Amino acid sequence: MSTTNVIHQSLQTPAAGVVLEADVGLPESPRGAVLFAHGSGSGRHSPRNRYVADQLNRAGLATVLADLLTRDEEQTDMLTTSLRFDIELLAVRVMALTDWMAGNEPTAGLGAGLFGASTGAAAALIAAAARPDTVQAVVSRGGRPDLAAQHLREVHQPTLLIVGEHDPAVIDLNRQAMETLQGEKRLVIVPGASHLFEEPGALEQVADLARDWFVCYL
C-alpha cells in the first residue's frame, strides 16, 4: 500500500566529528528508513536519488539524503576530486549517519536500509558490514562494490546490485563482488541503461527494484 502524505525536513546531523546536511522524507507510520550514500561528487540534491527517494516515500519508507562531505570539503573535492574516492572516509560517515538514524527522531527504532550509488555503494557495503545489527538491507545503483574490497565477505544482509546494460566494466565488477558477498544477493542488469540510468524508463526500473527490495526486508 502506498502513501503520499510525506513530511520533509532539513536537518544538520553530527557525524564522526563533522556536521552534515541531510534531507529527511517521513511518510505516515513508516515501515523502515533508507539512508542514501552518494558517490562520485554527488550529494543530497542528486535528481536521480531524489526520484528514488520519492518512490520509497510513496511505499511507506522514510528516507535520509545526506551530504557525505561538508561544504568546505565539497569545495576541495571540486578542485581535486580526491575525497569522493576516499572510501574509508565516506564509510565512516555512513556508519555515523546510520547510528544517528537508529538513535534519533524521526527515524529512531526503524529498520535501516542503505542505498548506495557509484562509490557510495562501497561505503554503504562497508557500513553494512560494520553495523550488522542495524542495517537490514542494501541496494547498489551503478555501484562500485569492488571498492569495499575485503569488507564484502562481512556483508550478510540481503544485497541488490543494479547495473545498466551499457555499463560493461561495472557489470564485471559487480559480478565479481557477487561471488564474495555472503548473504542473499541479486544482480539485476537494466536493459538499455547506461551508467547514470538517464534513458527513458531506466530510473523508474531502478526505483521499482529498490522499493520492492526494501519493502521486503525492512
C-alpha positions in Angstrom: 0.0 0.0 0.0 1.4 3.4 -0.9 1.1 6.8 0.8 1.6 10.3 -0.5 1.4 12.2 2.8 5.1 12.9 3.4 6.7 15.4 5.7 10.0 16.8 4.5 12.6 18.1 7.0 16.1 19.6 6.5 18.5 18.7 9.4 22.0 19.1 10.5 23.4 15.8 11.8 26.6 15.2 13.7 28.7 12.5 12.0 32.3 11.5 13.0 33.4 14.9 14.1 31.7 17.0 11.5 28.2 18.2 10.9 26.4 17.1 7.7 23.4 18.5 5.9 20.5 16.0 5.5 17.0 16.0 4.0 14.5 13.6 5.6 11.3 12.4 3.9 8.9 10.9 6.5 5.6 9.2 5.5 2.9 8.3 8.0 3.8 5.3 10.1 7.0 4.4 8.2 7.9 0.7 7.9 11.6 1.4 7.7 14.2 4.1 6.9 16.7 4.2 4.0 19.9 6.2 4.1 21.3 7.3 0.7 25.1 7.1 0.3 26.0 9.3 -2.6 29.3 9.0 -4.6 31.5 10.5 -7.2 30.9 14.1 -6.4 27.1 13.8 -5.9 25.1 14.9 -2.9 21.6 15.1 -1.4 20.4 17.2 -4.3 21.0 14.5 -6.9 17.9 14.4 -9.0 18.3 10.6 -9.6 18.5 9.8 -5.9 15.7 12.2 -5.1 13.4 10.5 -7.6 14.2 7.1 -6.0 13.6 8.6 -2.5 10.2 9.9 -3.6 9.2 6.4 -4.7 10.3 4.9 -1.5 8.4 7.5 0.5 5.3 6.6 -1.5 5.8 3.0 -0.4 5.9 4.0 3.3 9.6 4.2 3.8 11.4 7.1 5.4 14.4 8.4 3.5 17.5 10.3 4.6 19.5 12.0 1.9 22.7 13.4 3.4 25.8 15.1 2.0 28.7 12.9 3.0 31.1 15.9 2.7 30.9 19.3 4.4 30.6 22.4 2.3 34.4 23.1 2.7 35.2 19.6 1.7 33.0 19.8 -1.3 34.8 22.9 -2.5 38.1 21.0 -2.1 36.8 18.0 -3.9 35.6 20.0 -6.8 39.2 21.1 -7.4 41.0 17.8 -6.6 38.3 15.0 -6.9 40.2 13.3 -4.1 37.6 13.0 -1.3 34.9 11.3 -3.5 37.2 8.3 -3.8 38.2 8.3 -0.1 36.0 5.2 0.6 37.1 4.8 4.2 36.2 8.4 5.0 32.8 8.0 3.3 32.2 4.7 5.0 32.9 6.2 8.4 30.3 8.9 7.8 27.7 6.4 6.5 28.2 4.5 9.7 27.8 7.6 11.8 24.7 8.6 10.0 23.3 5.0 10.4 23.9 5.3 14.1 22.2 8.7 14.1 19.2 7.3 12.3 18.9 4.5 14.8 19.0 6.7 17.9 17.3 9.9 16.9 13.9 11.1 15.9 12.3 10.9 13.4 13.9 7.6 12.4 14.7 6.0 15.8 13.6 2.4 16.1 13.1 1.9 12.4 14.8 -0.9 10.5 17.6 0.7 8.4 18.4 0.1 4.7 21.3 1.7 2.7 21.0 2.8 -0.9 24.4 3.4 -2.4 25.3 4.9 -5.8 28.7 4.8 -7.6 31.5 5.0 -5.0 28.8 5.5 -2.3 27.8 1.9 -2.8 31.2 0.7 -1.5 30.8 3.0 1.6 27.3 1.5 2.1 28.6 -2.0 2.0 31.4 -1.3 4.4 28.9 0.3 6.8 26.6 -2.7 6.4 29.5 -5.0 7.4 30.2 -2.8 10.4 26.6 -2.5 11.5 25.1 -6.0 11.2 22.5 -5.4 13.9 21.3 -2.1 12.5 21.4 -2.4 8.7 18.9 -4.8 7.3 19.3 -4.5 3.5 21.5 -2.8 0.9 20.8 -1.6 -2.7 23.5 -0.5 -5.0 22.8 1.6 -8.2 25.6 1.6 -10.7 27.8 0.9 -7.8 31.5 0.0 -7.2 31.2 -2.7 -4.7 34.7 -3.8 -5.6 36.0 -0.7 -3.7 34.7 -2.3 -0.5 37.4 -4.9 -1.0 37.8 -7.3 1.9 34.7 -6.0 3.7 32.5 -7.8 1.2 33.0 -11.1 3.0 31.5 -9.5 6.1 28.3 -8.4 4.4 25.5 -10.8 5.3 22.5 -8.6 4.7 20.3 -9.0 1.6 22.0 -7.0 -1.1 20.6 -6.0 -4.5 23.1 -4.8 -7.2 21.6 -2.8 -10.1 23.7 -2.1 -13.2 22.9 -0.7 -16.6 23.3 -3.0 -19.6 25.6 -0.5 -21.3 28.0 -0.3 -18.4 30.1 -3.4 -19.1 33.1 -2.6 -16.9 30.8 -2.1 -13.9 28.8 -5.2 -14.7 32.0 -7.2 -14.5 33.0 -5.6 -11.1 29.5 -6.3 -9.7 29.6 -10.0 -10.9 32.9 -10.4 -9.1 31.5 -8.8 -5.9 28.5 -11.2 -6.1 30.9 -14.1 -5.6 32.2 -12.6 -2.3 29.0 -11.3 -0.7 27.8 -13.7 2.0 24.1 -13.0 2.4 21.2 -13.2 0.0 22.2 -11.4 -3.2 20.9 -10.5 -6.6 22.3 -8.8 -9.6 19.8 -7.0 -12.0 21.0 -5.6 -15.3 18.6 -3.0 -16.6 18.2 -3.3 -20.4 19.2 -0.4 -22.5 20.5 1.6 -19.5 23.9 3.3 -19.2 25.8 4.1 -16.0 23.6 7.1 -15.0 20.3 5.4 -16.0 19.3 8.5 -18.0 17.4 6.6 -20.7 13.6 6.7 -20.7 12.2 4.3 -18.1 15.6 3.2 -16.7 15.5 5.2 -13.5 11.9 4.1 -12.9 13.0 0.5 -13.1 15.8 1.2 -10.5 13.2 2.8 -8.2 10.8 -0.1 -8.5 13.5 -2.6 -7.8 14.8 -0.7 -4.8 11.3 -0.2 -3.4 10.4 -3.9 -3.6 13.8 -4.9 -2.1 13.5 -2.6 0.9 9.8 -3.2 1.4 10.6 -7.0 1.6 13.5 -6.8 4.0 12.8 -3.7 6.3 
